[in-house]
Amino acid sequence: MSNLRRKIYAATVSVAVVLGVIVTAVPVTTDAAGTSFTDVKSTLDHYDPIMNLAGRGIVKGYSDGTYRPDNELTRGQASKILALALKLDTRNVRNPGFKDLDNKNGFYKYVAALENAGLISGFEDNTFKPNASMTRAHMAKAIDLGFKLEGKSTVNPFRDVSNSAWYVDHVKALVTNKVTKGKTPTTFDPNSSITRAQMASFVVRTENIKVASNPIEKARAEIRKVVTQNGVIEVGVKKVAESRFNSRTNTVTMTAYDIDEGIKGLTGIGVFSSKLRALGVKKISIGNAKAVDLSRPTAKDTLKEDFFALLKPSTKPSTDSDVSAEDVQVTLYADKNDIQFRETFNVNFHVFVPSTN
């Protein structure tokens, strides 16, 4: 490390920013006046969500004019609702390979679309069980992954949801985003079946999440603003480091012009900005290195070590002794209002070493 530091005169860090995109479905306003069910009255708690989905053709009733809101929802029916609500491609699908579901099954294309997208899976015996009831735990997973819910509360409010359960993070995501409050304030009842009415409410409630009111999205925006902000670090009248954002290429270029003050300047701007801690960023990881706790007094030195450790001779040297690290993932780990999330940036480190000739 010390030998490399003695070599370096100026360093350039090009950061290709991979901005996180939240895919939140926008509710569609439809005229459902032509749709009615004899057993869905306007006084029903789930009336509006059911009519919303019916008006969009996502759910249908039975031939006798009923919707049967209290009936248990099957896994096949749930797949159709989710695939249509998420607007997945249900035509060009790959066979998911479930031995109890062939392409003649009415739910085949919906199940296949969800499986292809990684949103659902079958059972250990390679079956999907399309006619089995959809449990609240499986519903939580499908909605969380399908709608890409942001944030995960560090608190589990339900005594019947183990912190080691495979679905605990999905349930937390639904609670954080106010998609569910549970069966009671302290129970979620993960293994019970979901009804046709409840599913309609879960889907429409999730669609109605507003990005503007999402504290996680606000925090993400603030973090991205800091990382992509143009800035110059000067010592006296000498420019020792700078950060420039290219919106066309989604790239932040951070340049150090001085071995000591320049490198020091880099650890205070861009993805290493000292402003990030105030925005909830707790840790930073560079490449495969262990995440660095920013509260530790040695944090900046450790980040420098991780940065330098990745450098190697560049494939496109601009001087005789150019070193670089291409396509390095830099991850910022944040915690806002007890909700954990991360923001990832793809980084190209370029370090230029002047010729000794």
Salt bridges, closest charged atoms under 4 A:
ASP64 OD2 - ARG68 NH2 3.19
GLU115 OE1 - ARG94 NH2 3.91
ASP125 OD2 - LYS129 NZ 3.42
ASP144 OD2 - HIS170 ND1 2.70
GLU150 OE1 - ARG220 NH2 2.60
ASP169 OD1 - LYS152 NZ 3.65
ASP189 OD2 - LYS183 NZ 3.06
GLU207 OE2 - ARG56 NH2 2.73
GLU217 OE2 - ARG224 NH2 3.33
GLU242 OE2 - LYS239 NZ 3.69
GLU242 OE1 - ARG244 NE 3.27
ASP258 OD1 - LYS238 NZ 3.28
ASP260 OD1 - ARG5 NH2 3.76
GLU326 OE2 - HIS350 NE2 2.89
GLU343 OE1 - ARG220 NH1 2.28
GLU343 OE2 - ARG224 NH1 3.35
